Amino acid sequence: MPAQGKHRRPKSTSLGRGLAAVTTGGAVLALPVIGATSAFAAPAPAATPQAVAPAAVVAQANSAAKAAPAKHSVVAGETLSKIAREHSVSGGWEKLYEGNRKIVGSNPDLIHPGIKLVIGAKSAASSDDKSSKASPSAARGASADRADRSERIDAAPVAKAAPAAEKAAVTYTNDLDGWIKESLAVMAEQGIPGTYEGIHRNIMRESSGNPAAINNWDSNAVKGTPSKGLLQVIDPTFQAYHVPGTSTDSYDPVANITAACNYAADRYGSIDNVFGAY
């Protein structure tokens, strides 16, 4: 058996070199080759990410922020139209109502103080409320008529105005002064002209204020129709000019005065124009 040799071939270093032959048109070039077992290429530095987001992303974020729903607490006197205008709701009160129908209910006119509306909320359509949507201005026409339609909603119901109290019954004294005043009231209702002074002056001339006075000696008496009462009216004249609502007795003071003034107005324009026998 041959003896083991004492000399060994030295091991190749970890960074071995070799020769690579590259031919270029017949020429041979000797190039060093670095052993792949010990040398590695350094990785290229990674690109630092940009800190600023693209403009499109910023615009999208701003748009999303604007579109985020907002809350509005209703106060007395507000309407859906008013709130929609204040918040520039696209689509007006109808859009605002669609997004808050479950809160408001089936009648958009009825919004109560304290309820919170969502501005910009998407409409939650449901089969049970599609048919219940009603336009509060359908009967009014233009949207301007809707501005303050719900102010009546939040206020306490206003009691109906009580009918005007009937005129207190006026009482007249049972004397010449009272008779003239009562007759003037009837004449005013019937549109018969005359004044207190004109009536009083003629009564004092004709009967001296005696309602039972009668003339039994003049031509009328001879004919069977004597003059009677305060203003000495004969029966045919009294009956022709009798004023409804007064007594049919020619001796009645108010009936006598009123019929005589009615006759004088027809013949002379007013009892005020009579200064003698008439």
Backbone bond lengths (Angstrom), bond angles and torsions (degrees), N, CA, C in turn:
res aa  C-N    CA-C-N  psi(-1)  N-CA   C-N-CA  omega(-1)  CA-C   N-CA-C  phi
1 M - - - 1.458 - - 1.507 107.52 -
2 P 1.300 119.75 125.99 1.456 120.31 -177.28 1.503 110.22 -68.08
3 A 1.305 115.14 150.33 1.470 120.08 179.74 1.519 111.43 -72.68
4 Q 1.364 116.09 145.85 1.492 119.70 -178.55 1.511 109.02 -70.83
5 G 1.289 113.99 134.60 1.458 118.40 -178.29 1.506 111.50 -67.06
6 K 1.384 114.79 145.76 1.454 119.41 179.74 1.512 112.54 -86.59
7 H 1.279 117.19 -17.21 1.472 119.59 -176.72 1.524 110.20 -109.33
8 R 1.324 115.35 127.48 1.492 119.72 178.43 1.515 110.28 -112.42
9 R 1.304 113.73 155.97 1.475 118.84 176.10 1.520 108.73 -68.67
10 P 1.299 114.46 126.95 1.481 115.36 179.12 1.509 112.87 -60.31
11 K 1.369 113.79 142.72 1.501 118.11 -179.61 1.524 109.78 -70.66
12 S 1.288 111.26 145.97 1.487 115.30 178.39 1.516 109.37 -69.38
13 T 1.307 114.50 140.78 1.461 119.39 178.72 1.522 110.17 -65.99
14 S 1.323 113.37 160.76 1.463 116.72 -178.50 1.500 112.37 -65.81
15 L 1.319 115.05 -21.07 1.456 117.00 178.36 1.513 106.03 -107.70
16 G 1.300 117.49 75.64 1.452 121.61 -177.39 1.501 111.99 -75.93
17 R 1.256 115.03 149.57 1.455 119.47 178.12 1.513 107.55 -115.97
18 G 1.231 117.98 147.03 1.439 123.35 176.11 1.493 109.77 -141.87
19 L 1.218 115.81 178.54 1.458 120.22 179.62 1.516 108.24 -119.83
20 A 1.288 114.42 131.77 1.473 119.44 174.66 1.495 107.51 -113.01
21 A 1.272 113.75 128.16 1.462 118.56 -179.29 1.502 109.59 -92.95
22 V 1.287 113.72 125.18 1.462 119.14 176.67 1.503 106.86 -120.32
23 T 1.262 113.17 124.83 1.465 116.99 179.87 1.486 109.46 -97.08
24 T 1.295 113.39 133.08 1.460 119.26 175.94 1.497 107.18 -133.77
25 G 1.294 113.71 98.55 1.457 117.52 -179.19 1.501 113.03 61.50
26 G 1.350 115.84 36.79 1.458 119.09 175.94 1.494 113.88 95.40
27 A 1.319 119.71 -17.44 1.463 121.36 179.80 1.499 108.92 -86.62
28 V 1.275 114.18 147.17 1.454 119.27 -178.80 1.501 108.16 -111.92
29 L 1.363 116.03 125.77 1.459 121.32 -179.86 1.503 108.64 -111.71
30 A 1.322 114.87 132.94 1.462 118.87 178.46 1.498 109.08 -96.47
31 L 1.336 118.27 116.85 1.466 123.23 -177.96 1.505 109.16 -117.32
32 P 1.314 116.83 139.24 1.451 117.59 176.44 1.502 111.74 -70.85
33 V 1.306 116.48 140.94 1.476 121.78 178.42 1.500 107.53 -115.61
34 I 1.313 117.40 124.38 1.457 121.24 179.83 1.493 108.69 -87.67
35 G 1.271 116.27 129.12 1.463 120.97 -178.28 1.497 111.49 -62.52
36 A 1.310 116.41 129.25 1.467 121.09 -177.24 1.501 111.67 -71.82
37 T 1.326 117.26 -12.33 1.463 118.68 -175.57 1.498 113.12 -76.81
38 S 1.328 117.34 -15.66 1.456 117.59 -175.24 1.509 114.97 -126.30
39 A 1.308 118.91 -14.98 1.478 121.22 -177.08 1.504 109.92 -118.43
40 F 1.350 116.35 137.43 1.485 121.08 -179.72 1.510 109.11 -127.99
41 A 1.316 115.78 145.61 1.481 119.39 178.25 1.516 108.79 -75.20
42 A 1.342 116.93 136.10 1.479 120.98 178.11 1.512 110.14 -71.02
43 P 1.314 118.10 133.08 1.491 119.02 -178.86 1.527 111.47 -66.67
44 A 1.323 114.63 146.10 1.483 119.75 179.92 1.513 109.16 -67.15
45 P 1.314 117.38 141.04 1.483 119.35 179.87 1.515 111.69 -60.86
46 A 1.329 115.69 134.35 1.481 119.89 -178.89 1.525 109.84 -70.65
47 A 1.335 114.90 145.41 1.478 120.07 179.89 1.520 109.21 -71.30
48 T 1.319 115.34 133.83 1.475 120.30 178.75 1.522 109.22 -72.27
49 P 1.334 118.90 126.37 1.476 119.67 -179.59 1.520 110.97 -64.42
50 Q 1.340 114.55 144.73 1.466 120.18 -179.88 1.527 110.29 -67.92
51 A 1.310 115.19 135.51 1.470 119.81 -179.01 1.512 111.95 -79.18
52 V 1.332 117.26 -24.56 1.460 120.80 -176.06 1.512 109.58 -92.92
53 A 1.320 116.94 125.89 1.455 121.24 179.12 1.521 109.69 -72.19
54 P 1.318 117.58 151.08 1.468 120.57 178.36 1.521 110.57 -58.45
55 A 1.327 115.40 152.76 1.469 120.87 -178.28 1.520 111.67 -59.53
56 A 1.332 116.29 -34.96 1.463 119.61 -178.24 1.516 110.96 -63.66
57 V 1.350 116.03 -37.26 1.462 119.78 179.98 1.520 110.61 -67.83
58 V 1.348 116.63 -40.59 1.461 120.99 178.87 1.522 110.41 -63.36
59 A 1.341 115.44 -44.82 1.471 119.18 -179.91 1.514 110.75 -61.78
60 Q 1.347 115.18 -39.36 1.467 118.61 179.73 1.521 111.31 -64.90
61 A 1.341 115.86 -39.16 1.472 119.87 179.44 1.519 110.92 -65.95
62 N 1.348 115.78 -41.50 1.475 119.28 178.05 1.509 111.12 -63.17
63 S 1.339 115.18 -41.44 1.462 119.41 -179.90 1.519 110.89 -63.29
64 A 1.345 115.75 -39.74 1.462 119.60 179.30 1.514 111.22 -65.62
65 A 1.355 115.14 -37.19 1.470 118.73 179.57 1.510 111.20 -65.79
66 K 1.348 115.06 -40.45 1.467 118.62 179.39 1.517 111.07 -65.45
67 A 1.341 116.32 -35.86 1.462 119.89 -175.34 1.517 113.08 -78.97
68 A 1.324 116.68 -7.70 1.469 118.83 -178.33 1.525 109.88 -63.53
69 P 1.332 119.08 132.12 1.470 121.46 -178.49 1.524 111.54 -61.75
70 A 1.342 115.24 146.76 1.466 121.29 177.22 1.514 108.66 -118.34
71 K 1.318 116.42 158.97 1.465 121.85 -179.46 1.524 109.23 -102.45
72 H 1.334 115.94 144.06 1.463 121.44 175.30 1.517 108.40 -135.66
73 S 1.332 116.25 124.25 1.469 120.95 178.48 1.523 108.87 -92.71
74 V 1.320 116.63 121.92 1.463 122.10 -175.68 1.526 110.15 -71.29
75 V 1.343 115.00 136.40 1.464 121.11 174.89 1.519 108.86 -116.30
76 A 1.318 116.65 163.99 1.464 121.23 -177.10 1.517 110.49 -58.28
77 G 1.333 115.86 137.34 1.453 121.65 176.56 1.514 114.10 92.99
78 E 1.339 118.66 -8.96 1.460 120.81 -178.94 1.523 110.71 -83.79
79 T 1.317 114.50 153.34 1.459 121.89 175.65 1.519 108.48 -128.16
80 L 1.325 116.36 163.97 1.454 119.68 177.04 1.517 111.20 -59.88
81 S 1.331 117.15 -37.64 1.458 120.78 179.54 1.521 110.91 -62.88
82 K 1.349 115.77 -45.89 1.459 120.27 -178.49 1.524 110.99 -63.01
83 I 1.340 116.37 -43.86 1.460 120.54 -179.37 1.521 110.52 -65.48
84 A 1.343 116.72 -40.75 1.463 120.44 179.69 1.518 111.23 -62.79
85 R 1.352 116.57 -37.97 1.468 119.59 178.99 1.522 110.69 -68.49
86 E 1.338 116.92 -43.14 1.459 120.20 -177.91 1.523 112.27 -62.82
87 H 1.333 116.56 -34.12 1.457 120.29 -178.10 1.527 112.26 -100.69
88 S 1.350 116.92 8.89 1.471 121.84 178.06 1.524 110.93 50.84
89 V 1.334 115.97 48.46 1.464 120.51 -179.36 1.519 109.65 -72.43
90 S 1.326 116.78 122.36 1.453 120.95 178.07 1.528 108.44 -70.26
91 G 1.313 115.60 123.80 1.462 119.54 -176.28 1.509 112.78 101.53
92 G 1.370 117.13 -3.66 1.455 121.45 173.70 1.518 113.48 67.93
93 W 1.345 114.27 -158.99 1.462 120.49 -175.14 1.523 111.73 -62.38
94 E 1.373 116.92 -29.52 1.457 119.05 -179.19 1.526 110.90 -63.23
95 K 1.352 116.21 -42.65 1.456 119.78 179.26 1.524 110.78 -66.40
96 L 1.342 115.31 -41.44 1.465 119.66 178.72 1.527 110.56 -62.11
97 Y 1.334 116.29 -40.03 1.464 120.53 179.87 1.525 111.34 -66.59
98 E 1.362 115.95 -41.57 1.465 119.23 -179.66 1.522 111.52 -58.34
99 G 1.350 116.26 -39.17 1.449 119.72 -178.29 1.516 114.13 -77.52
100 N 1.325 116.96 -13.16 1.469 120.06 -176.22 1.522 112.51 -128.69
101 R 1.321 116.29 22.82 1.459 119.78 -174.81 1.530 112.86 -61.67
102 K 1.344 116.28 -35.74 1.468 118.87 -179.95 1.525 111.27 -67.15
103 I 1.346 116.24 -28.17 1.462 119.98 179.79 1.524 110.57 -82.74
104 V 1.339 115.78 -44.66 1.471 121.06 -175.86 1.512 111.65 -74.42
105 G 1.349 116.30 -41.74 1.454 119.92 -175.68 1.512 111.09 104.06
106 S 1.320 116.04 -168.72 1.456 120.53 -173.62 1.514 114.02 -77.56
107 N 1.329 118.01 -14.33 1.468 120.71 -177.94 1.520 109.78 -114.22
108 P 1.339 118.64 108.94 1.465 120.58 -178.51 1.511 113.37 -67.76
109 D 1.323 118.32 -12.36 1.467 120.35 176.68 1.528 111.36 -74.80
110 L 1.338 116.52 -22.49 1.454 119.69 -173.44 1.526 110.31 -98.49
111 I 1.315 115.83 89.55 1.460 119.54 171.88 1.518 107.01 -118.22
112 H 1.323 115.94 127.47 1.455 120.94 -173.10 1.518 111.25 -104.46
113 P 1.319 117.50 146.83 1.459 120.64 178.07 1.524 110.62 -57.24
114 G 1.353 115.29 138.50 1.450 120.29 176.93 1.515 114.10 102.05
115 I 1.353 118.09 -23.86 1.465 117.66 178.79 1.524 108.61 -72.47
116 K 1.341 115.63 147.20 1.463 120.49 -176.90 1.518 109.14 -106.16
117 L 1.324 115.37 120.93 1.457 121.59 179.01 1.521 109.37 -97.36
118 V 1.335 115.24 145.56 1.455 120.68 176.29 1.515 107.92 -97.45
119 I 1.330 115.97 118.54 1.464 120.79 179.05 1.519 108.16 -87.15
120 G 1.323 117.39 122.35 1.456 121.47 -179.89 1.501 113.62 91.92
121 A 1.327 117.32 9.31 1.474 119.71 179.46 1.519 109.75 -74.85
122 K 1.337 115.14 146.33 1.468 119.95 176.82 1.520 108.38 -75.35
123 S 1.318 114.49 147.28 1.464 118.32 -179.33 1.516 109.69 -69.81
124 A 1.317 115.39 135.71 1.466 121.15 177.50 1.508 107.81 -102.63
125 A 1.321 115.05 87.20 1.460 119.29 -176.18 1.503 109.96 -73.57
126 S 1.317 117.30 136.50 1.466 122.41 175.94 1.502 108.73 -139.37
127 S 1.324 115.52 154.38 1.455 119.95 -173.59 1.504 112.32 -65.76
128 D 1.346 116.93 -26.05 1.454 118.43 -175.52 1.505 112.48 -83.59
129 D 1.365 118.21 -18.86 1.454 117.36 -178.31 1.518 112.91 -111.13
130 K 1.341 117.70 -1.71 1.455 117.78 177.01 1.510 111.13 -62.53
131 S 1.339 114.31 -41.19 1.451 118.06 -177.72 1.506 112.80 -77.40
132 S 1.350 116.52 -15.52 1.458 118.91 -175.66 1.510 113.11 -89.18
133 K 1.354 118.31 -10.64 1.463 119.59 -178.51 1.515 109.20 -65.75
134 A 1.301 115.26 129.85 1.462 120.07 179.53 1.499 108.42 -133.71
135 S 1.330 116.57 136.99 1.469 120.30 177.81 1.506 109.17 -80.98
136 P 1.343 118.66 120.52 1.469 119.98 -177.78 1.507 112.83 -68.17
137 S 1.348 117.20 -13.93 1.464 118.11 -177.82 1.516 112.44 -109.21
138 A 1.342 117.23 10.08 1.452 118.56 -176.68 1.511 111.80 -58.60
139 A 1.336 116.11 -37.28 1.457 119.57 -179.03 1.512 112.22 -85.05
140 R 1.354 117.16 -11.15 1.467 118.88 -175.65 1.519 112.57 -101.06
141 G 1.351 116.70 -27.57 1.449 117.75 179.77 1.501 112.19 96.68
142 A 1.305 118.88 -103.61 1.458 123.92 -171.92 1.511 111.89 -70.98
143 S 1.356 114.83 150.28 1.469 119.22 -177.75 1.516 112.15 -69.43
144 A 1.324 118.64 -20.85 1.468 120.10 179.59 1.508 111.40 -62.73
145 D 1.351 116.11 -26.42 1.464 119.54 -178.76 1.529 111.89 -75.91
146 R 1.376 117.17 -5.63 1.451 119.01 -177.27 1.509 112.00 -96.86
147 A 1.365 118.47 -2.03 1.469 122.35 -168.18 1.509 113.49 -54.34
148 D 1.274 117.28 -47.38 1.464 117.74 -175.42 1.509 110.84 -130.57
149 R 1.342 117.16 45.33 1.461 120.28 -175.15 1.508 113.12 -77.31
150 S 1.390 118.00 -19.11 1.460 118.38 -174.34 1.508 113.65 -103.21
151 E 1.320 118.32 7.22 1.452 118.76 179.45 1.526 110.81 -63.70
152 R 1.338 114.97 -25.03 1.464 118.59 178.06 1.519 111.36 -74.82
153 I 1.345 117.39 -18.03 1.460 121.03 -173.36 1.521 110.99 -68.76
154 D 1.380 115.35 -46.48 1.447 119.39 -170.77 1.518 113.39 -84.55
155 A 1.327 115.82 -16.54 1.461 118.20 -179.58 1.522 109.38 -79.67
156 A 1.304 115.31 154.57 1.461 119.59 176.95 1.521 108.72 -66.16
157 P 1.331 118.22 143.89 1.469 120.02 -179.72 1.515 110.91 -54.07
158 V 1.318 113.95 133.22 1.458 118.98 -178.63 1.520 108.85 -86.64
159 A 1.280 115.55 128.06 1.464 119.71 179.88 1.515 109.48 -65.76
160 K 1.319 116.24 141.05 1.452 120.04 178.64 1.517 109.49 -62.87
161 A 1.317 112.62 141.33 1.462 117.12 -179.21 1.517 109.18 -62.60
162 A 1.296 114.46 134.21 1.459 118.85 179.08 1.511 109.21 -68.12
163 P 1.318 117.70 139.94 1.465 119.52 179.23 1.520 109.75 -58.10
164 A 1.321 113.44 145.97 1.465 118.33 -178.92 1.515 109.73 -56.58
165 A 1.297 113.74 136.04 1.463 118.76 -179.60 1.518 109.79 -61.76
166 E 1.301 114.45 137.48 1.453 118.12 179.69 1.523 109.33 -62.89
167 K 1.308 112.44 148.51 1.468 117.37 178.56 1.523 110.19 -55.89
168 A 1.287 112.76 132.07 1.459 116.71 176.58 1.520 108.35 -63.20
169 A 1.310 114.24 135.11 1.461 118.69 -179.30 1.524 109.53 -59.92
170 V 1.353 114.22 128.89 1.470 119.80 179.66 1.521 108.67 -91.13
171 T 1.277 114.98 131.19 1.473 119.14 177.34 1.527 109.00 -106.87
172 Y 1.313 114.83 145.06 1.465 121.21 -179.21 1.530 108.68 -120.07
173 T 1.285 113.27 146.08 1.469 117.92 177.84 1.519 110.07 -70.06
174 N 1.321 115.01 148.25 1.459 119.77 -178.94 1.529 110.01 -88.45
175 D 1.353 112.25 66.38 1.458 119.40 177.79 1.515 107.53 -151.28
176 L 1.323 116.96 -178.11 1.460 120.40 -175.70 1.525 111.63 -58.20
177 D 1.317 116.65 -42.33 1.459 120.21 179.68 1.527 111.21 -60.84
178 G 1.352 117.01 -45.73 1.460 121.12 179.83 1.509 112.42 -66.48
179 W 1.335 117.05 -38.28 1.460 120.55 -179.88 1.529 111.16 -64.24
180 I 1.337 115.60 -44.55 1.477 119.02 179.85 1.528 110.71 -63.37
181 K 1.342 116.91 -43.97 1.473 120.29 -178.79 1.516 111.99 -65.13
182 E 1.350 116.16 -39.90 1.465 118.40 178.46 1.510 110.83 -66.81
183 S 1.311 116.68 -39.20 1.461 120.41 178.32 1.529 110.90 -64.50
184 L 1.327 117.44 -40.25 1.462 121.10 178.24 1.525 111.56 -61.77
185 A 1.353 116.69 -35.69 1.466 120.51 178.14 1.522 110.82 -64.98
186 V 1.355 116.04 -42.43 1.465 119.99 178.07 1.520 110.04 -65.74
187 M 1.323 116.97 -42.17 1.458 121.60 -179.92 1.534 111.39 -61.84
188 A 1.341 117.05 -37.88 1.466 120.63 179.08 1.522 110.77 -64.03
189 E 1.352 116.66 -38.63 1.458 120.42 179.11 1.518 111.20 -67.88
190 Q 1.344 116.84 -32.56 1.459 121.51 -176.55 1.531 113.39 -94.75
191 G 1.342 116.35 -3.62 1.460 119.73 179.35 1.516 113.64 75.26
192 I 1.317 116.45 28.54 1.471 120.71 179.59 1.528 108.25 -94.53
193 P 1.334 119.02 124.66 1.464 120.56 -177.79 1.523 112.34 -74.50
194 G 1.333 115.37 158.54 1.460 120.19 177.23 1.516 110.29 151.34
195 T 1.333 116.23 153.38 1.462 121.11 178.93 1.521 109.75 -124.54
196 Y 1.320 113.21 163.18 1.462 119.77 178.70 1.522 110.13 -57.62
197 E 1.336 116.00 -45.79 1.478 120.31 -177.19 1.529 111.30 -62.98
198 G 1.340 116.73 -43.32 1.462 119.74 -179.24 1.518 112.06 -64.24
199 I 1.336 117.15 -41.18 1.468 121.18 179.27 1.531 110.26 -67.12
200 H 1.324 115.44 -48.17 1.470 119.70 -177.20 1.527 110.63 -61.11
201 R 1.311 117.73 -42.50 1.475 121.01 -179.22 1.524 111.23 -60.28
202 N 1.313 117.87 -45.22 1.460 120.87 -178.16 1.530 112.27 -72.35
203 I 1.337 117.91 -34.16 1.469 120.08 176.57 1.522 110.45 -62.35
204 M 1.332 116.38 -45.17 1.468 119.17 -178.19 1.524 111.21 -63.97
205 R 1.308 117.96 -32.69 1.461 119.84 177.46 1.521 111.74 -73.86
206 E 1.322 117.95 -40.62 1.461 121.93 -173.10 1.530 113.44 -81.79
207 S 1.353 117.51 -40.41 1.472 118.25 -172.84 1.519 113.94 -137.24
208 S 1.315 118.08 -0.46 1.468 122.76 -176.73 1.526 111.74 58.91
209 G 1.354 116.49 22.71 1.457 121.27 176.62 1.504 114.78 87.14
210 N 1.344 117.66 14.95 1.463 122.08 -179.38 1.520 108.95 -97.77
211 P 1.365 119.46 110.93 1.457 120.71 -178.27 1.530 114.02 -68.41
212 A 1.338 117.24 -16.30 1.477 120.00 -179.63 1.519 112.07 -97.76
213 A 1.325 117.81 8.82 1.470 121.24 -177.56 1.525 110.18 -64.02
214 I 1.369 116.02 144.29 1.462 121.51 178.28 1.521 108.43 -146.34
215 N 1.320 116.83 141.78 1.456 122.19 179.48 1.531 108.02 -104.71
216 N 1.344 116.15 110.82 1.455 120.48 -177.82 1.528 112.74 -105.62
217 W 1.333 118.85 13.30 1.456 119.22 -173.79 1.525 114.22 -124.06
218 D 1.392 120.02 -16.45 1.472 119.09 -176.99 1.517 111.15 -81.21
219 S 1.341 115.18 -174.41 1.470 120.99 -176.26 1.522 111.44 -64.28
220 N 1.309 117.27 -32.16 1.470 119.43 178.29 1.523 110.76 -66.51
221 A 1.319 115.28 -40.01 1.464 119.41 178.48 1.509 110.17 -64.05
222 V 1.357 116.08 -39.65 1.458 120.36 179.00 1.516 110.48 -60.20
223 K 1.339 116.52 -35.26 1.464 121.60 179.84 1.536 111.71 -79.41
224 G 1.314 117.49 -5.96 1.470 120.93 178.95 1.508 113.44 92.17
225 T 1.330 115.78 12.00 1.474 118.76 177.85 1.526 108.82 -128.05
226 P 1.317 116.31 72.16 1.466 119.28 -177.43 1.536 111.49 -65.35
227 S 1.321 115.18 152.32 1.467 121.05 176.42 1.523 109.14 -75.03
228 K 1.359 116.51 138.82 1.466 120.68 -174.09 1.528 110.98 -132.80
229 G 1.324 113.91 156.21 1.453 121.12 167.91 1.512 115.31 80.56
230 L 1.338 114.11 -170.51 1.461 121.25 -174.73 1.522 112.95 -59.56
231 L 1.329 117.23 -39.97 1.466 119.93 -177.95 1.533 111.36 -111.07
232 Q 1.336 115.25 18.82 1.466 120.89 172.73 1.536 112.07 48.23
233 V 1.321 114.33 69.89 1.467 121.29 -179.32 1.516 108.40 -106.77
234 I 1.339 117.50 133.68 1.461 119.94 176.55 1.530 108.40 -79.67
235 D 1.338 116.47 157.06 1.466 120.46 -174.28 1.531 113.69 -58.40
236 P 1.358 120.25 -44.13 1.467 118.94 -179.78 1.535 112.03 -59.49
237 T 1.345 116.53 -39.33 1.464 119.75 179.18 1.527 110.56 -69.24
238 F 1.340 115.29 -41.76 1.464 119.29 179.47 1.526 110.39 -59.42
239 Q 1.322 117.70 -44.83 1.455 121.74 -177.88 1.540 111.32 -67.60
240 A 1.345 116.35 -37.26 1.470 120.26 -178.85 1.538 111.69 -69.64
241 Y 1.338 116.24 -34.11 1.474 119.72 -174.54 1.545 112.65 -113.60
242 H 1.303 115.92 14.79 1.473 119.45 177.70 1.531 109.24 -58.37
243 V 1.334 116.88 137.65 1.472 122.38 -179.03 1.526 108.84 -100.37
244 P 1.348 117.80 123.39 1.459 121.10 179.72 1.529 110.85 -54.85
245 G 1.329 114.95 141.10 1.448 120.62 -178.90 1.509 113.21 99.89
246 T 1.321 116.01 -12.00 1.468 120.22 176.64 1.528 108.88 -107.70
247 S 1.314 114.43 166.95 1.468 119.71 -177.90 1.533 110.90 -63.33
248 T 1.331 115.18 152.95 1.468 119.96 176.27 1.525 111.59 -91.96
249 D 1.311 115.34 4.91 1.480 120.65 177.42 1.525 107.45 -89.32
250 S 1.337 116.62 120.01 1.467 120.03 -176.29 1.527 112.62 -67.29
251 Y 1.336 117.04 -16.73 1.467 119.71 176.97 1.541 111.85 -83.30
252 D 1.328 116.81 -13.78 1.465 119.14 179.59 1.530 108.04 -62.62
253 P 1.336 118.82 126.93 1.467 121.15 -173.14 1.528 113.48 -57.95
254 V 1.353 117.13 -48.87 1.474 120.20 -177.03 1.520 110.26 -68.11
255 A 1.332 117.39 -43.74 1.461 120.56 179.71 1.524 110.72 -62.98
256 N 1.338 117.31 -40.19 1.467 122.29 -178.98 1.530 110.53 -64.96
257 I 1.330 116.36 -48.46 1.477 120.29 -179.61 1.522 110.57 -61.51
258 T 1.346 116.89 -45.82 1.467 120.88 -174.16 1.526 110.91 -66.52
259 A 1.345 116.93 -43.10 1.469 119.50 178.98 1.524 110.93 -64.84
260 A 1.349 117.40 -41.04 1.470 120.96 179.68 1.527 110.56 -63.57
261 C 1.351 117.71 -41.60 1.467 121.17 179.74 1.531 110.84 -68.23
262 N 1.326 116.52 -33.50 1.460 120.30 177.40 1.534 110.26 -66.28
263 Y 1.325 115.91 -42.12 1.467 121.51 176.79 1.539 110.84 -64.32
264 A 1.343 116.70 -44.93 1.461 120.52 -178.94 1.527 111.26 -64.37
265 A 1.346 116.56 -36.67 1.458 119.60 178.94 1.517 110.43 -65.63
266 D 1.348 117.03 -37.16 1.462 121.06 -179.47 1.523 111.22 -70.41
267 R 1.342 116.21 -36.45 1.467 119.47 -175.06 1.527 113.83 -95.67
268 Y 1.337 117.58 -36.14 1.462 120.49 -173.63 1.545 113.37 -119.04
269 G 1.311 116.83 -3.77 1.471 119.99 -178.51 1.510 113.51 96.01
270 S 1.334 117.40 -30.10 1.458 122.07 178.16 1.528 108.90 -176.99
271 I 1.332 116.55 152.83 1.462 120.63 175.08 1.524 110.05 -62.68
272 D 1.319 116.65 -21.98 1.472 120.50 179.06 1.522 111.36 -66.38
273 N 1.348 117.24 -19.65 1.476 120.95 -178.18 1.535 112.12 -91.45
274 V 1.335 117.31 1.91 1.470 121.19 -178.39 1.521 108.91 -98.42
275 F 1.344 114.92 125.30 1.465 120.23 -179.69 1.520 112.33 -130.28
276 G 1.327 116.26 13.31 1.454 120.10 178.47 1.514 109.12 -163.25
277 A 1.346 115.46 -160.50 1.459 120.15 -180.00 1.531 109.35 -59.43
278 Y 1.311 115.20 136.43 1.456 118.46 -176.76 1.514 112.66 -133.85
